[in-house]
Amino acid sequence: MAFYNREGDIRRVRAVLSGEPNLVYFVYGPINSGKTALLMKVLEELPEEYRVFYINFRGIETRRYEDFVRAMFTVRYEGVWEKIKGRGEIFEAVLKFGEEVLKKVNDKFIVPLEVVKAFLNREGEKGDCFYYLEKLMNHLNSKGYRPVFILDELQMLKEVKGNGPVLHDLFNFLVRMTKETHLCHSLCSTSDCLFIEDIYSNARLEGRAKYILVDDLDKDDAYNLYEGFGFEDKDLIWNWIGGKVGDMVRLYEEKKQGYNEEEGLRNMLKYEVGRLNWIEAKLFKELERADKIWNFLKIFKEKERIRFMARDNLEEMIYWIQENILFYNPVEGTICPQGRLIHRAINKKFSE
């Protein structure tokens, strides 16, 4: 299935990457709205002078500082250290090596093994991985390259600590790369908007960060994408899943198994109701205030969207947002179900 050309979203990201780096950008939106696919589409079409570092923390266990370093850096060339350490200033040689092995889009930073060991042991100033990254970005700029640093599923680093929280050092670095030195575009992608709010406050990002929303598709764009999937009953599908790209892929897979569109949608709804049943069982087993938390979800039996009010029902809202049942939009200050299908599952659950 080809990527659907989301011109408005693509234009916004391209505009950010076209000028001088000035701000850290949060790319956010509901789960399965197409954030990663959008970013990859933009990155693939960038001019050759760009050098992109796209690090995706999904599925990577990052509980310790050492895990973070291994997620960011890799060693791919044996014997490199021996080749470069006779060139004079070792650190400058490592930077030159870093430039030579880059592709336009990189999933890690490639460095010699001894450099990774220095990062892990944090041996002096040059054992600081952020010191190295700043020097590398400066080096790339001096050679006419335009670096872009993208961190996907950044919320996975919440618990990682070095000398302190890694996220604190990381955002200091990102602010320095953008607002202070203008060396490198920096984008952070996540569907965990509570995490964004926490980072925005704790890292003091006022005036240093901005948001890009990648939402589910509107009706016209969704109908066009339905055609690409070969869907026939567009009105039915819109009523069930709306413009959520991830749910379109799920329905496409249902049809591949021989189900018609309505059968596939009902199978998907059954799964979402089952997910709510599991959360309900876990909730009432683990939490004393289970009744209040569970009953809060009933609000969305009648409403599609509510305003976020921090003084009311904060614990309840946080619980359902963390369970990926509700989506919090930090720019609009609203909360809604993660999609039409989960909204339908909520209605079904509280109508039984």
Secondary structure, 3 states (H helix, E strand, C coil): CCCCCCHHHHHHHHHHHHCCCCCEEEEECCCCCCHHHHHHHHHHCCCCCEEEEEEECCCCCCCCHHHHHHHHEECCCCCHHHHHCCCCCHHHHHHHHHHHCCCCEECCEECCHHHHHHHHHCCCHHHCHHHHHHHHHHHHHHCCCEEEEEEECHHHHCCCECCCEHHHHHHHHHHHHHHHCCCCEEEEEECCHHHHHHHHHHCCCCCCEEEEECCCCCHHHHHHHHHHHCCCCHHHHHHHHCCCHHHHHHHHHHHHCCCCHHHHHHHHHHHHHHHHHHHHHHHHHHCCCHHHHHHHCCHHHHCCCEECCCCCCHHHHHHHHHCCCEEEECCCCEEEECCHHHHHHHHHHCCC
